[in-house]
Amino acid sequence: MSFRNSFFHEILIRPWEGTKFVAFSNYFKLLSSGDFWSSFSRTIGWTVSSVIGKTVIGLIIALLLNKKFRGRGIYRTLILVPWVTPQVIGAIVWKWIYNGEYGMLNYVLIKLGFLEQGHSWLGNPDTAFLSCLIDDIWVGIPFMSIVFLAGLQAIPQEMYEAAQVDGAGKLKQLFFITLPQLKPVFLTATILSTIWTFNSFNIIWTLTRGGPVNATEILVVKTYKTAFQKFNIGLGSTYAVIIFIILMIFSITYWRRFNDEL
């Protein structure tokens, strides 16, 4: 439906204009727009930063949870809390933490002497992006941790025992056994995480609605605003199609290049 609508001019709040077939006019209009490229570059920064954060922290947590220690099962369960919590509810909690007047973050930083007065984390363009990014990373860490943990448990223990006999330390085992063996898992996890992060609407919409001053307006938020606030169905559908094409190109290219290295 979006693909079809992208070839038409249709604005619901202007019914007198009707629905007109405009061929690729919407695509030319969008790709020549500064707003699109601004949102696109912001989306790339958002996606790359978030996926790297989730991957690195998720791997560290997986390595820790793979070790034997008392209460390991409890921690493995607790790590799932951000993942199973509805994103909107989680974002509301983070919105309270970031609140400029009575938020927990300001309270702690003022008590520690890092701030003299409250800071509007979500109301300031300089900090809103990072604030939303932290929430998104927090939500995605459990998935990466569990996937990496499953991959770690599938690595034959004999490989580590042989490495120890050869005198390899923990660091060498990590880089020459663990990480290479995790490549297939890493491929699947990062592709899924990239797609989800690229389309991360709920968190940003709940926290900032793309503001302030479009500081957190990524493509999926721009798509929603165009289609459901400006009621420009044609242009909104064009945004949706372009997002789909971008993710398809990324997934196919990434999958092929990564498979060549396996």
KOLRO-25268 format. One record per residue: x, y, z of N, C-alpha, C, O in turn. Coordinates in steps of 0.1 Angstrom, whole numbers, padded with zeros to 4 digits, always signed. Each point is the difference from the previous one (the first is absolute). Layout:
<pts>
XYZXYZXYZXYZ;...
</pts>
This chain:
<pts>
+0008-0012+0000-0008+0012+0000+0009+0013+0000-0003+0009-0007;+0013-0009+0015+0009+0011+0001+0007+0003-0014+0001+0011-0004;+0003-0022-0002+0007+0001-0013-0010+0006-0010+0004+0009-0008;-0016-0013+0008-0010+0005-0010-0003+0015+0004+0000+0009-0010;-0002-0006+0022-0003+0014+0004+0011+0010-0003-0002+0012-0002;+0015-0017+0002+0011+0009-0002+0000+0006-0014+0007+0010-0003;-0015-0016-0006-0001+0006-0014-0012+0009-0002-0003+0005-0011;-0003-0002+0022-0012+0009+0000+0002+0012+0009+0007+0000+0010;-0014+0011-0014-0001+0012+0008-0013-0001+0008-0011+0001-0007;+0011-0002+0020-0012-0001+0008+0002+0006+0013+0008-0005+0008;-0015+0016-0005+0001+0007+0013-0014+0000+0006-0009+0006-0006;+0007-0013+0017-0014-0002+0005-0007+0013+0004-0012+0000+0000;+0020+0010+0005-0006+0012+0004-0003+0009-0012-0005+0012+0002;+0008-0016-0014-0003+0008-0012-0008-0009-0010+0005-0003-0010;-0017-0001+0014-0007-0010-0008-0004+0006-0014-0002-0008-0009;+0002+0021+0008-0004+0006-0013+0011-0002-0010-0002+0001-0012;+0014-0004+0016+0011-0003-0009-0001-0014-0006+0006-0003-0011;-0013-0006+0018-0002-0013-0005+0013-0008+0000+0010+0004+0006;-0011-0016-0011+0012-0009-0001+0005+0000-0015-0007-0004-0009;+0020+0008+0008+0005+0001-0014+0013-0009-0001+0008+0000+0009;-0007-0006-0020+0012-0008-0003+0011+0009-0004-0001+0008-0010;+0012-0008+0017+0011+0009-0003+0013-0008-0003+0011+0007+0000;-0012-0019-0003+0012-0009-0003+0011+0001+0011-0003-0003+0011;+0015+0007-0015+0011+0001+0009+0002+0014+0007+0010+0003+0006;-0020+0005-0008+0001+0014+0005+0003+0001+0015+0008+0008+0005;-0015-0017+0003+0002+0000+0014+0014-0004+0004+0006+0005+0009;+0000-0014-0017+0014-0005+0003+0010+0012-0003+0009+0002+0007;-0011+0005-0018+0008+0011-0004-0001+0011+0010+0010+0006+0004;-0022-0003+0001-0002+0010+0010+0007-0003+0013+0006+0008+0006;-0008-0021-0002+0006-0004+0013+0015+0000-0001+0007+0005+0009;-0001-0011-0019+0015-0001-0001+0007+0013-0003+0012+0001+0002;-0020+0009-0006+0006+0014-0002-0003+0009+0012+0004+0012+0000;-0010-0018+0010-0003+0008+0012+0011-0001+0011+0005-0010+0003;-0002+0022+0002+0011+0000+0011-0005-0007+0012+0008-0005+0008;-0021+0006-0005-0006-0007+0012+0002-0015-0001+0003-0006+0011;-0004+0000-0023+0002-0014-0001+0015-0004+0004+0002-0009+0008;+0007+0016-0014+0014-0003+0002+0004+0003+0014+0009-0007+0006;-0015+0017+0000+0003+0003+0014-0005-0012+0009+0008-0004+0009;-0020+0000-0011-0005-0012+0007+0007-0012-0003+0002-0009+0009;+0003+0007-0021+0007-0012-0004+0014-0001+0007+0003-0010+0006;+0004+0021-0006+0013+0000+0007-0002-0002+0015+0008-0006+0007;-0018+0012-0001-0003-0002+0014-0004-0014+0003+0004-0006+0010;-0011-0001-0019-0004-0014+0001+0013-0009+0000+0001-0009+0008;+0008+0012-0017+0012-0008-0001+0008+0001+0013+0005-0010+0005;-0003+0023+0000+0007+0002+0013-0007-0007+0011+0007-0007+0008;-0020+0007-0008-0008-0006+0011+0002-0016-0001+0002-0006+0010;-0003+0001-0022+0000-0015-0001+0014-0005+0003+0002-0010+0007;+0009+0016-0013+0013-0004+0002+0004+0000+0015+0006-0009+0006;-0009+0021+0000+0004+0002+0014-0007-0010+0009+0006-0006+0009;-0019+0004-0011-0008-0009+0008+0004-0015-0002+0001-0007+0010;+0001+0003-0022+0004-0014-0002+0013-0003+0005+0002-0011+0006;+0008+0020-0007+0013-0002+0006-0001-0001+0015+0006-0009+0006;-0014+0018+0000-0002-0001+0015-0006-0013+0004+0005-0006+0010;-0016+0002-0016-0006-0012+0003+0009-0012-0002+0000-0009+0009;+0007+0009-0019+0009-0012-0003+0011-0001+0010+0003-0011+0005;+0004+0022-0003+0012-0001+0010-0005-0003+0014+0006-0009+0006;-0016+0016-0001-0005-0002+0013-0006-0014+0001+0002-0007+0010;-0010+0003-0020-0006-0013+0000+0010-0011+0000-0002-0010+0007;+0013+0011-0014+0011-0010+0000+0007-0001+0013+0002-0011+0005;+0000+0022+0001+0007+0000+0014-0009-0007+0010+0005-0008+0008;-0018+0011-0008-0009-0006+0009-0001-0015-0002-0001-0008+0009;+0001+0004-0022-0001-0014-0004+0012-0007+0005-0001-0012+0005;+0013+0018-0006+0012-0007+0005+0000-0001+0015+0005-0011+0005;-0011+0020+0002-0001+0000+0014-0010-0011+0005+0003-0008+0009;-0014+0008-0016-0011-0010+0003+0004-0014-0004-0007-0010+0005;+0017+0008-0013+0004-0013-0004+0009-0007+0010+0002-0012+0000;+0003+0020+0009+0009-0005+0011-0009-0006+0011-0012+0004+0001;+0017-0013+0006-0007-0007+0011+0002+0008+0013+0011+0002+0005;-0022+0003+0001+0000+0007+0013-0013-0001+0006-0010-0004-0006;+0009+0006+0019-0012-0002+0007-0010+0011-0004+0003+0012-0001;-0016-0017-0001-0011+0009-0004+0000+0003-0015-0006+0010-0004;+0014-0017-0004+0001+0003-0014-0014-0001-0007-0003+0008-0009;-0005-0017+0013-0014-0002-0006-0008+0012+0003-0008+0004-0009;+0009+0002+0020-0008+0012+0004+0004+0012-0009-0009+0007-0006;+0022-0005+0004+0005+0011-0009-0004-0002-0014-0003+0009-0007;+0003-0022+0002-0004-0003-0013-0015+0004-0002-0004+0003-0011;-0004-0005+0021-0014+0004-0001-0002+0015+0001-0008+0006-0008;+0016+0001+0017-0002+0014+0001+0004+0008-0012-0005+0011-0003;+0015-0017-0005+0005+0007-0011-0011+0002-0011+0001+0008-0009;-0011-0016+0010-0011+0000-0010-0010+0011+0003-0009+0003-0008;+0009+0003+0020-0010+0010+0004-0002+0011-0010-0011+0003-0004;+0022+0004-0001-0002+0011-0009-0006-0005-0013-0007+0007-0007;+0010-0020+0003-0005-0005-0013-0015-0003+0001-0008+0002-0010;+0003-0008+0021-0014-0004+0001-0009+0012+0005-0012-0001-0002;+0018+0012+0007-0008+0011+0003-0004+0008-0012+0008+0003-0009;-0021-0001+0007-0005+0008-0012+0008+0013-0002+0002+0007+0010;+0002-0005-0022+0009+0012-0003-0006+0013+0005+0007+0009+0005;-0020-0007-0007-0007+0012+0004+0001+0002+0016+0003+0011+0004;-0005-0022+0003+0001+0001+0015+0014+0003+0004+0002+0008+0009;+0007-0015-0015+0015+0003+0003+0003+0014-0003+0008+0006+0007;-0012-0001-0019+0003+0014-0003-0006+0010+0009+0006+0010+0003;-0018-0013+0003-0006+0009+0009+0008+0001+0013+0002+0010+0006;+0004-0022-0002+0009+0000+0012+0012+0008-0003+0004+0008+0009;+0002-0010-0021+0012+0008-0003-0004+0015-0001+0009+0009+0004;-0021-0006-0008-0004+0014-0001+0000+0007+0014+0003+0011+0002;-0008-0019+0007+0000+0004+0014+0014+0002+0005+0003+0010+0008;+0006-0019-0011+0014+0001+0004+0007+0012-0005+0008+0007+0007;-0012-0003-0020+0006+0011-0006-0006+0014+0003+0004+0010-0004;-0016-0011+0011-0007+0012+0003+0009+0011+0005+0007-0002+0010;-0009+0015-0015+0009+0011+0004-0003+0005+0014+0009+0007+0005;-0021-0009+0000-0004+0005+0013+0002-0010+0012+0005+0004+0010;-0010-0016-0013+0000-0010+0011+0005-0013-0004-0002-0010+0007;+0010+0009-0018+0005-0012-0004+0011-0006+0008+0008+0008+0007;-0006-0021-0007+0010-0007+0009+0014+0004-0005+0009+0001+0008;-0007+0000-0021+0013+0003-0005+0006+0013+0005+0011+0001+0005;-0020+0010-0006+0004+0013+0005+0003-0001+0015+0009+0006+0005;-0018-0013+0003+0002-0001+0014+0013-0006+0004+0007+0006+0009;-0003-0017-0016+0013-0006+0003+0011+0009-0003+0010+0001+0007;-0010+0005-0019+0011+0008-0005+0002+0013+0009+0011+0004+0002;-0022+0001+0003+0001+0012+0008+0005-0004+0014+0009+0007+0005;-0013-0018+0000+0005-0005+0013+0015-0003-0001+0008+0002+0010;-0003-0007-0022+0014-0003-0001+0008+0012-0004+0013-0001+0000;-0019+0012-0002+0007+0013-0003+0003+0002-0015+0007+0009-0003;-0012-0017-0006+0003+0001-0014-0009+0011-0006+0003+0006-0011;-0015-0003+0017-0009+0010-0005-0004+0009+0011-0001-0004+0012;-0001+0017-0015-0004+0010+0010-0016+0001+0000-0006+0002+0010;+0000-0005-0021-0014+0001-0002-0004-0010-0010+0008-0006-0008;-0022+0003+0008-0005-0010-0009+0002+0003-0015+0000+0011-0004;+0003-0022-0004+0002+0002-0014-0012-0007-0008-0004-0011+0004;-0001+0017-0014-0011-0006-0008+0006-0009-0011+0003+0005-0011;-0001-0017+0015+0007-0009-0009-0007-0003-0013+0006-0001-0011;-0019+0000+0011-0008-0002-0012-0004+0013-0007-0005-0001-0011;+0006+0012+0018-0004+0013-0006+0011+0007-0006-0002+0011-0006;+0014-0016+0007+0012+0007-0005+0005-0008-0013+0003-0012+0002;-0002+0019-0013+0005-0008-0012+0013-0006+0001+0003-0010-0006;+0006+0015+0015+0013-0005+0002+0000-0013+0008+0010-0008-0002;-0020+0005+0010+0000-0012+0008-0012-0010-0003+0000-0011+0004;-0010+0016-0012-0011-0008-0002+0003-0013-0008-0005-0011+0003;+0014+0013-0013+0003-0012-0009+0007-0011+0009-0004-0012-0001;+0014+0016+0009+0007-0009+0008-0009-0007+0010+0001-0012+0003;-0010+0020+0003-0010-0005+0010-0009-0011-0006-0002-0010+0006;-0003+0013-0018-0008-0011-0007+0009-0012-0003-0005-0011+0000;+0017+0014-0004+0009-0011-0004+0003-0010+0011+0000-0012-0002;+0001+0018+0014+0003-0009+0012-0012-0009+0003+0002-0012+0003;-0014+0017-0005-0012-0008+0002-0001-0011-0010-0003-0011+0003;+0006+0014-0016+0000-0010-0010+0010-0011+0002-0003-0012-0002;+0015+0016+0006+0011-0010+0003-0005-0009+0012+0002-0012+0000;-0007+0018+0010-0005-0007+0012-0010-0011-0004+0000-0011+0005;-0009+0015-0014-0010-0010-0005+0006-0011-0008-0005-0012+0002;+0015+0015-0010+0005-0010-0009+0011-0009+0006+0003-0011-0006;+0003+0015+0017+0011-0008+0006-0004-0015+0004+0007-0009-0003;-0019+0007+0009-0004-0014+0003+0000-0009-0012+0005-0012+0001;-0010+0016-0012-0001-0008-0012+0015-0004-0004+0002-0012-0002;+0007+0021+0001+0013-0003-0004+0007-0009+0010+0007-0009-0004;-0010+0011+0017+0007-0008+0010-0005-0014-0001+0009-0009+0001;-0022+0006-0002-0005-0013-0001+0005-0007-0012+0003-0012+0000;-0003+0019-0011+0004-0007-0013+0015-0003+0001+0004-0011-0004;+0004+0020+0009+0015-0003+0002+0002-0011+0010+0009-0008-0002;-0017+0008+0012+0002-0010+0011-0003-0014-0006+0007-0010+0002;-0018+0009-0011-0003-0013-0006+0012-0004-0010+0003-0012+0000;+0003+0022-0006+0011-0003-0009+0012-0005+0008+0007-0009-0004;-0004+0015+0015+0011-0004+0009-0001-0014+0005+0009-0007+0001;-0022+0003+0003-0002-0013+0005+0001-0011-0011+0001-0012+0003;-0002+0016-0016+0001-0009-0011+0015-0003-0004+0003-0009-0007;+0006+0017+0013+0015-0002-0004+0005-0012+0008-0001+0000+0012;+0007-0009-0019+0005-0012+0007+0011+0003+0011+0009+0008-0003;-0011-0013+0015+0009+0003+0011+0014-0005-0003+0010+0005+0005;-0009-0016-0014+0013-0006-0003+0009+0011-0007+0013-0001+0001;-0018+0010-0008+0008+0010-0007+0007+0009+0010+0012+0003-0001;-0019+0000+0012+0007+0008+0011+0010-0008+0007+0011+0005+0004;-0014-0018-0001+0010-0008+0006+0012-0002-0008+0011+0000+0006;-0012-0002-0019+0012-0001-0009+0008+0013+0000+0012+0000+0000;-0019+0011+0000+0007+0013+0001+0007+0002+0012+0011+0006+0000;-0016-0010+0012+0007+0001+0013+0012-0009+0000+0011+0004+0005;-0012-0016-0011+0012-0008-0001+0011+0006-0008+0012-0001+0003;-0016+0009-0014+0010+0007-0008+0005+0012+0006+0009+0007-0005;-0014-0003+0017+0004+0012+0007-0007+0012-0003+0005+0011+0003;-0016-0011-0010-0008+0012-0003-0007+0005+0012-0007-0007+0007;+0008+0020-0005-0007+0007+0011-0014+0003-0003-0005-0003-0011;-0002+0009+0020-0014+0003-0001-0002+0010-0012-0010-0002-0008;+0019+0012+0006-0002+0009-0011+0002-0006-0013-0008+0003-0010;+0017-0012+0008+0002-0007-0012-0011-0009-0003-0004-0002-0012;-0002-0005+0022-0011-0009-0002-0012+0008-0005-0008-0004-0008;+0007+0017+0013-0012+0008-0004+0001+0004-0015-0010-0001-0007;+0022+0005+0003+0002+0005-0014+0002-0011-0010-0003+0002-0012;+0008-0014+0016+0003-0010-0010-0010-0012+0001+0000-0009-0009;-0008+0008+0020-0010-0010+0001-0014+0005+0001-0009-0003-0009;+0006+0011+0019-0013+0005+0003-0006+0008-0011-0011-0003-0006;+0018+0014+0002-0006+0009-0010-0001-0006-0014-0011+0002-0006;+0021-0010+0001-0002-0007-0013-0012-0009+0001-0007-0002-0010;+0005-0006+0021-0011-0009+0001-0013+0007+0000-0011-0006-0003;+0011+0018+0008-0013+0008+0001-0004+0007-0013-0011+0006+0000;+0019-0007-0010-0003+0007-0013-0014-0002-0005-0007+0009-0003;+0003-0022+0002-0014-0002-0006-0011+0006+0009-0010+0006-0005;+0012-0007+0018-0010+0006+0010+0001+0015-0001-0011+0007+0000;+0023-0002-0001+0002+0015-0002-0007+0005-0012-0007+0011+0001;+0008-0018-0012-0007+0004-0012-0015+0002+0001-0006+0010-0003;+0000-0021+0009-0015+0000+0001-0004+0011+0010-0010+0008-0002;+0017-0007+0013-0004+0010+0011+0001+0014-0005-0008+0008+0003;+0019-0005-0010+0002+0014-0004-0009+0004-0011-0005+0012-0001;+0001-0021-0008-0010+0003-0010-0013+0003+0006-0006+0010-0003;+0001-0018+0012-0013+0002+0006+0001+0013+0009-0010+0007-0001;+0021-0005+0008+0001+0012+0008+0000+0012-0008-0006+0010+0004;+0012-0010-0016+0001+0012-0009-0014+0003-0005-0004+0012+0000;-0003-0022-0004-0014+0002-0006-0009+0006+0011-0007+0009-0002;+0007-0015+0014-0008+0005+0011+0004+0014+0004-0009+0008+0003;+0022-0005-0002+0004+0013+0004-0003+0011-0010-0004+0011+0003;+0006-0015-0016-0003+0009-0011-0015+0005+0001-0004+0011-0004;-0004-0021+0008-0015+0003+0001-0005+0002+0014-0011-0002+0003;+0020+0007+0006-0003+0002+0014-0009+0012+0001+0005+0012+0002;-0018-0014-0002-0010+0011+0001-0005+0003+0014+0000+0011+0004;-0004-0022+0003-0006+0002+0013+0008+0008+0010-0006+0009+0007;+0019-0012-0006+0008+0007+0010+0001+0015-0003-0003+0008+0009;+0006-0004-0021+0002+0014-0004-0013+0007+0001-0001+0011+0005;-0010-0017-0010-0013+0007+0000-0005+0002+0014-0006+0010+0003;+0008-0020+0006-0004+0002+0014+0008+0011+0007-0005+0007+0008;+0018-0007-0010+0009+0009+0007+0000+0014-0006-0001+0010+0008;+0002-0008-0021+0002+0013-0005-0009+0004-0012-0001+0011-0004;-0006-0021-0002-0007+0002-0012+0008+0006-0012-0005+0007-0008;+0018-0011+0008+0009+0005-0010+0006+0013+0003+0009+0004-0008;-0012+0003+0018+0006+0013+0004+0011-0002+0010+0005-0012+0002;+0000+0023+0004-0003+0014-0004+0007+0004-0012+0011-0004-0003;-0017+0013-0005+0005+0005-0012+0005-0012-0009+0010+0001-0006;-0018-0011+0005+0003-0012-0008+0013-0007+0003+0005-0007-0008;+0000+0009+0020+0012-0006+0004+0000-0015+0001+0010-0007-0002;-0022+0001+0004-0001-0015+0000-0009-0005-0011-0005-0011+0001;+0003+0019-0011-0010-0004-0011+0007-0009-0010+0006+0004-0009;-0006-0017+0012+0005-0010-0010-0010-0003-0011-0012+0005+0001;+0015-0013-0011-0009-0002-0011-0013-0005+0003-0010+0004-0005;+0009-0014+0014-0013-0006+0004-0009+0010+0006-0012-0001-0001;+0018+0010+0009-0008+0010+0007-0005+0011-0011-0011+0004+0000;+0020-0001-0009-0004+0009-0011-0011-0006-0009-0009+0007-0004;+0010-0020+0002-0011-0007-0007-0013+0001+0007-0010+0003-0007;+0010-0005+0020-0013+0001+0007-0006+0014+0000-0012+0002-0002;+0021+0008+0004-0005+0014+0000-0006+0004-0014-0010+0006-0001;+0017-0011-0009-0004+0004-0014-0014-0007-0003-0009+0007-0006;+0008-0019+0010-0012-0008-0004-0012+0003+0010-0012+0001-0005;+0015+0000+0018-0011+0001+0009-0002+0013+0008-0009+0002+0008;+0018+0008-0011-0002+0013+0006-0003+0010-0012-0008+0009+0001;+0016-0010-0011-0002+0008-0012-0010-0007-0010-0005+0007-0009;+0002-0019+0012-0010-0008-0008+0004-0001-0015-0009-0001-0009;+0022+0002+0006+0005-0001-0013+0003-0015-0003+0011-0005+0002;-0021-0003-0006+0001-0014-0001+0010-0004-0011+0008-0009+0002;-0008+0017-0013+0010-0004-0011+0014+0002+0004+0008-0010-0002;-0004+0021+0008+0014+0002+0004+0003-0009+0012+0012-0004+0001;-0021+0002+0008+0002-0009+0012+0003-0014-0005+0009-0007+0005;-0016+0003-0015+0002-0014-0006+0014+0000-0007+0006-0011+0000;-0002+0022-0006+0013+0000-0006+0011-0002+0010+0010-0007-0003;-0011+0014+0014+0009-0002+0011+0001-0014+0004+0011-0006+0002;-0023-0001+0000+0000-0014+0004+0007-0009-0010+0007-0009+0004;-0010+0011-0017+0007-0008-0010+0015+0002+0000+0007-0010-0002;-0003+0022+0003+0015+0003+0000+0006-0007+0013+0011-0005-0001;-0017+0005+0012+0005-0006+0012+0001-0015-0003+0010-0006+0004;-0020+0000-0010+0000-0014-0003+0012-0004-0010+0007-0009+0002;-0005+0018-0012+0011-0002-0010+0014+0001+0007+0008-0009-0002;-0007+0019+0011+0013+0001+0007+0003-0012+0008+0011-0005+0000;-0021+0000+0008+0003-0012+0008+0002-0012-0008+0008-0009+0004;-0015+0007-0015+0003-0011-0009+0014+0000-0005+0007-0011+0000;-0003+0022-0005+0014+0001-0006+0010-0003+0011+0010-0007-0002;-0012+0013+0014+0009-0002+0011+0001-0015+0003+0011-0006+0001;-0023+0000+0001+0000-0014+0005+0006-0010-0010+0008-0008+0003;-0011+0010-0016+0006-0009-0011+0015+0002-0001+0008-0009+0000;-0004+0022+0000+0015+0003-0001+0008-0005+0012+0010-0007-0002;-0016+0009+0014+0007-0004+0012+0001-0015+0001+0010-0005+0004;-0021-0001-0008-0001-0015+0001+0010-0006-0009+0007-0010+0003;-0006+0015-0016+0009-0006-0010+0015+0002+0004+0008-0009+0000;-0005+0021+0005+0014+0003+0003+0004-0008+0013+0012-0005+0000;-0021+0004+0009+0004-0007+0012+0001-0015-0003+0009-0007+0006;-0018+0002-0014+0001-0015-0004+0013-0003-0007+0005-0011+0001;+0000+0021-0009+0013-0003-0007+0012-0001+0009+0010-0006-0003;-0012+0012+0016+0011-0001+0009-0001-0012+0009+0010-0004+0007;-0021-0003-0007-0002-0012+0009+0007-0012-0006+0000-0011+0006;
</pts>
